[in-house]
Amino acid sequence: MAMLLTVLTYGPAGTAAVAAALAGPVIFVPWALLCAGMWLHPERGNMQPGSRFVGRLPGVVQRILRWYASLFLSVFILVGLIVWPLLALTWL
């Protein structure tokens, strides 16, 4: 992150454009992996049947929440890896 900030601040325009395109994957992917680990961990995840809040919901609602979370994280990773760099390079 410090290197990315340095390139964006002091680098030439072409390098800054590439760094801006790569900023999306650098931010999106670790965040999505952190959320996946916290939400969907098989034993201690926040969306497992034994969790504090989701565990009290009916089984069907729990499955729908886990399905939605996995779909959301998949789309989030795809946007961060593919859509963000394409748009960033197109706009610059």
PyMOL commands that place a pseudoatom at each C-alpha (Angstrom):
pseudoatom trace, name=CA, resn=MET, resi=1, chain=A, elem=C, hetatm=0, pos=[0.000, 0.000, 0.000]
pseudoatom trace, name=CA, resn=ALA, resi=2, chain=A, elem=C, hetatm=0, pos=[2.843, 2.395, 0.806]
pseudoatom trace, name=CA, resn=MET, resi=3, chain=A, elem=C, hetatm=0, pos=[4.507, 1.606, -2.503]
pseudoatom trace, name=CA, resn=LEU, resi=4, chain=A, elem=C, hetatm=0, pos=[1.234, 2.163, -4.358]
pseudoatom trace, name=CA, resn=LEU, resi=5, chain=A, elem=C, hetatm=0, pos=[0.723, 5.504, -2.623]
pseudoatom trace, name=CA, resn=THR, resi=6, chain=A, elem=C, hetatm=0, pos=[4.290, 6.549, -3.448]
pseudoatom trace, name=CA, resn=VAL, resi=7, chain=A, elem=C, hetatm=0, pos=[3.857, 5.664, -7.127]
pseudoatom trace, name=CA, resn=LEU, resi=8, chain=A, elem=C, hetatm=0, pos=[0.533, 7.509, -7.308]
pseudoatom trace, name=CA, resn=THR, resi=9, chain=A, elem=C, hetatm=0, pos=[2.026, 10.590, -5.649]
pseudoatom trace, name=CA, resn=TYR, resi=10, chain=A, elem=C, hetatm=0, pos=[5.485, 10.887, -7.187]
pseudoatom trace, name=CA, resn=GLY, resi=11, chain=A, elem=C, hetatm=0, pos=[5.424, 8.688, -10.286]
pseudoatom trace, name=CA, resn=PRO, resi=12, chain=A, elem=C, hetatm=0, pos=[4.999, 9.808, -13.890]
pseudoatom trace, name=CA, resn=ALA, resi=13, chain=A, elem=C, hetatm=0, pos=[1.508, 9.945, -15.388]
pseudoatom trace, name=CA, resn=GLY, resi=14, chain=A, elem=C, hetatm=0, pos=[1.759, 6.587, -17.187]
pseudoatom trace, name=CA, resn=THR, resi=15, chain=A, elem=C, hetatm=0, pos=[3.009, 4.779, -14.093]
pseudoatom trace, name=CA, resn=ALA, resi=16, chain=A, elem=C, hetatm=0, pos=[0.330, 6.418, -11.968]
pseudoatom trace, name=CA, resn=ALA, resi=17, chain=A, elem=C, hetatm=0, pos=[-2.346, 5.217, -14.407]
pseudoatom trace, name=CA, resn=VAL, resi=18, chain=A, elem=C, hetatm=0, pos=[-1.167, 1.626, -14.166]
pseudoatom trace, name=CA, resn=ALA, resi=19, chain=A, elem=C, hetatm=0, pos=[-0.889, 1.904, -10.389]
pseudoatom trace, name=CA, resn=ALA, resi=20, chain=A, elem=C, hetatm=0, pos=[-4.465, 3.214, -10.223]
pseudoatom trace, name=CA, resn=ALA, resi=21, chain=A, elem=C, hetatm=0, pos=[-5.625, 0.247, -12.290]
pseudoatom trace, name=CA, resn=LEU, resi=22, chain=A, elem=C, hetatm=0, pos=[-3.823, -2.151, -9.948]
pseudoatom trace, name=CA, resn=ALA, resi=23, chain=A, elem=C, hetatm=0, pos=[-5.159, -0.458, -6.821]
pseudoatom trace, name=CA, resn=GLY, resi=24, chain=A, elem=C, hetatm=0, pos=[-8.504, -2.220, -7.225]
pseudoatom trace, name=CA, resn=PRO, resi=25, chain=A, elem=C, hetatm=0, pos=[-7.176, -5.774, -7.016]
pseudoatom trace, name=CA, resn=VAL, resi=26, chain=A, elem=C, hetatm=0, pos=[-4.781, -4.799, -4.228]
pseudoatom trace, name=CA, resn=ILE, resi=27, chain=A, elem=C, hetatm=0, pos=[-7.723, -3.563, -2.135]
pseudoatom trace, name=CA, resn=PHE, resi=28, chain=A, elem=C, hetatm=0, pos=[-10.662, -5.711, -3.298]
pseudoatom trace, name=CA, resn=VAL, resi=29, chain=A, elem=C, hetatm=0, pos=[-9.161, -9.207, -3.161]
pseudoatom trace, name=CA, resn=PRO, resi=30, chain=A, elem=C, hetatm=0, pos=[-7.705, -9.168, 0.386]
pseudoatom trace, name=CA, resn=TRP, resi=31, chain=A, elem=C, hetatm=0, pos=[-10.903, -7.579, 1.679]
pseudoatom trace, name=CA, resn=ALA, resi=32, chain=A, elem=C, hetatm=0, pos=[-13.042, -10.250, -0.002]
pseudoatom trace, name=CA, resn=LEU, resi=33, chain=A, elem=C, hetatm=0, pos=[-10.837, -13.043, 1.359]
pseudoatom trace, name=CA, resn=LEU, resi=34, chain=A, elem=C, hetatm=0, pos=[-11.024, -11.575, 4.855]
pseudoatom trace, name=CA, resn=CYS, resi=35, chain=A, elem=C, hetatm=0, pos=[-14.829, -11.393, 4.629]
pseudoatom trace, name=CA, resn=ALA, resi=36, chain=A, elem=C, hetatm=0, pos=[-15.016, -14.948, 3.267]
pseudoatom trace, name=CA, resn=GLY, resi=37, chain=A, elem=C, hetatm=0, pos=[-12.940, -16.211, 6.168]
pseudoatom trace, name=CA, resn=MET, resi=38, chain=A, elem=C, hetatm=0, pos=[-14.988, -14.378, 8.768]
pseudoatom trace, name=CA, resn=TRP, resi=39, chain=A, elem=C, hetatm=0, pos=[-18.378, -15.222, 7.294]
pseudoatom trace, name=CA, resn=LEU, resi=40, chain=A, elem=C, hetatm=0, pos=[-17.992, -18.703, 5.867]
pseudoatom trace, name=CA, resn=HIS, resi=41, chain=A, elem=C, hetatm=0, pos=[-15.443, -20.454, 8.094]
pseudoatom trace, name=CA, resn=PRO, resi=42, chain=A, elem=C, hetatm=0, pos=[-16.819, -23.978, 8.713]
pseudoatom trace, name=CA, resn=GLU, resi=43, chain=A, elem=C, hetatm=0, pos=[-16.488, -23.861, 12.508]
pseudoatom trace, name=CA, resn=ARG, resi=44, chain=A, elem=C, hetatm=0, pos=[-16.259, -20.239, 13.654]
pseudoatom trace, name=CA, resn=GLY, resi=45, chain=A, elem=C, hetatm=0, pos=[-17.832, -18.300, 10.782]
pseudoatom trace, name=CA, resn=ASN, resi=46, chain=A, elem=C, hetatm=0, pos=[-20.485, -15.680, 11.461]
pseudoatom trace, name=CA, resn=MET, resi=47, chain=A, elem=C, hetatm=0, pos=[-22.935, -17.423, 9.128]
pseudoatom trace, name=CA, resn=GLN, resi=48, chain=A, elem=C, hetatm=0, pos=[-22.678, -20.956, 10.523]
pseudoatom trace, name=CA, resn=PRO, resi=49, chain=A, elem=C, hetatm=0, pos=[-25.508, -22.661, 12.425]
pseudoatom trace, name=CA, resn=GLY, resi=50, chain=A, elem=C, hetatm=0, pos=[-23.653, -22.315, 15.730]
pseudoatom trace, name=CA, resn=SER, resi=51, chain=A, elem=C, hetatm=0, pos=[-23.073, -18.578, 15.398]
pseudoatom trace, name=CA, resn=ARG, resi=52, chain=A, elem=C, hetatm=0, pos=[-24.581, -16.028, 17.727]
pseudoatom trace, name=CA, resn=PHE, resi=53, chain=A, elem=C, hetatm=0, pos=[-26.989, -14.243, 15.361]
pseudoatom trace, name=CA, resn=VAL, resi=54, chain=A, elem=C, hetatm=0, pos=[-27.437, -16.334, 12.231]
pseudoatom trace, name=CA, resn=GLY, resi=55, chain=A, elem=C, hetatm=0, pos=[-27.639, -19.546, 14.263]
pseudoatom trace, name=CA, resn=ARG, resi=56, chain=A, elem=C, hetatm=0, pos=[-30.949, -18.407, 15.760]
pseudoatom trace, name=CA, resn=LEU, resi=57, chain=A, elem=C, hetatm=0, pos=[-32.617, -18.008, 12.357]
pseudoatom trace, name=CA, resn=PRO, resi=58, chain=A, elem=C, hetatm=0, pos=[-34.526, -20.817, 10.659]
pseudoatom trace, name=CA, resn=GLY, resi=59, chain=A, elem=C, hetatm=0, pos=[-32.412, -23.214, 8.576]
pseudoatom trace, name=CA, resn=VAL, resi=60, chain=A, elem=C, hetatm=0, pos=[-33.826, -22.022, 5.262]
pseudoatom trace, name=CA, resn=VAL, resi=61, chain=A, elem=C, hetatm=0, pos=[-32.948, -18.399, 6.057]
pseudoatom trace, name=CA, resn=GLN, resi=62, chain=A, elem=C, hetatm=0, pos=[-29.419, -19.452, 7.069]
pseudoatom trace, name=CA, resn=ARG, resi=63, chain=A, elem=C, hetatm=0, pos=[-28.902, -21.234, 3.747]
pseudoatom trace, name=CA, resn=ILE, resi=64, chain=A, elem=C, hetatm=0, pos=[-30.218, -18.228, 1.812]
pseudoatom trace, name=CA, resn=LEU, resi=65, chain=A, elem=C, hetatm=0, pos=[-27.864, -15.884, 3.714]
pseudoatom trace, name=CA, resn=ARG, resi=66, chain=A, elem=C, hetatm=0, pos=[-24.853, -18.142, 3.074]
pseudoatom trace, name=CA, resn=TRP, resi=67, chain=A, elem=C, hetatm=0, pos=[-25.790, -18.446, -0.613]
pseudoatom trace, name=CA, resn=TYR, resi=68, chain=A, elem=C, hetatm=0, pos=[-26.167, -14.674, -0.939]
pseudoatom trace, name=CA, resn=ALA, resi=69, chain=A, elem=C, hetatm=0, pos=[-22.844, -14.049, 0.858]
pseudoatom trace, name=CA, resn=SER, resi=70, chain=A, elem=C, hetatm=0, pos=[-20.977, -16.469, -1.402]
pseudoatom trace, name=CA, resn=LEU, resi=71, chain=A, elem=C, hetatm=0, pos=[-22.560, -14.949, -4.515]
pseudoatom trace, name=CA, resn=PHE, resi=72, chain=A, elem=C, hetatm=0, pos=[-21.758, -11.424, -3.315]
pseudoatom trace, name=CA, resn=LEU, resi=73, chain=A, elem=C, hetatm=0, pos=[-18.125, -12.296, -2.568]
pseudoatom trace, name=CA, resn=SER, resi=74, chain=A, elem=C, hetatm=0, pos=[-17.714, -13.990, -5.953]
pseudoatom trace, name=CA, resn=VAL, resi=75, chain=A, elem=C, hetatm=0, pos=[-19.020, -10.926, -7.775]
pseudoatom trace, name=CA, resn=PHE, resi=76, chain=A, elem=C, hetatm=0, pos=[-16.934, -8.654, -5.537]
pseudoatom trace, name=CA, resn=ILE, resi=77, chain=A, elem=C, hetatm=0, pos=[-13.733, -10.537, -6.460]
pseudoatom trace, name=CA, resn=LEU, resi=78, chain=A, elem=C, hetatm=0, pos=[-14.592, -10.523, -10.169]
pseudoatom trace, name=CA, resn=VAL, resi=79, chain=A, elem=C, hetatm=0, pos=[-15.246, -6.782, -10.099]
pseudoatom trace, name=CA, resn=GLY, resi=80, chain=A, elem=C, hetatm=0, pos=[-11.988, -6.164, -8.261]
pseudoatom trace, name=CA, resn=LEU, resi=81, chain=A, elem=C, hetatm=0, pos=[-9.878, -8.353, -10.527]
pseudoatom trace, name=CA, resn=ILE, resi=82, chain=A, elem=C, hetatm=0, pos=[-11.417, -7.681, -13.944]
pseudoatom trace, name=CA, resn=VAL, resi=83, chain=A, elem=C, hetatm=0, pos=[-13.851, -4.765, -14.066]
pseudoatom trace, name=CA, resn=TRP, resi=84, chain=A, elem=C, hetatm=0, pos=[-11.879, -2.252, -11.972]
pseudoatom trace, name=CA, resn=PRO, resi=85, chain=A, elem=C, hetatm=0, pos=[-8.615, -2.497, -13.982]
pseudoatom trace, name=CA, resn=LEU, resi=86, chain=A, elem=C, hetatm=0, pos=[-10.486, -2.366, -17.293]
pseudoatom trace, name=CA, resn=LEU, resi=87, chain=A, elem=C, hetatm=0, pos=[-12.474, 0.701, -16.294]
pseudoatom trace, name=CA, resn=ALA, resi=88, chain=A, elem=C, hetatm=0, pos=[-9.483, 2.403, -14.695]
pseudoatom trace, name=CA, resn=LEU, resi=89, chain=A, elem=C, hetatm=0, pos=[-7.351, 1.966, -17.805]
pseudoatom trace, name=CA, resn=THR, resi=90, chain=A, elem=C, hetatm=0, pos=[-10.232, 3.050, -20.051]
pseudoatom trace, name=CA, resn=TRP, resi=91, chain=A, elem=C, hetatm=0, pos=[-10.974, 6.207, -18.070]
pseudoatom trace, name=CA, resn=LEU, resi=92, chain=A, elem=C, hetatm=0, pos=[-7.329, 7.283, -17.833]
for i in range(1, 92): cmd.bond("trace and resi %d" % i, "trace and resi %d" % (i + 1))
show_as sticks, trace
zoom trace
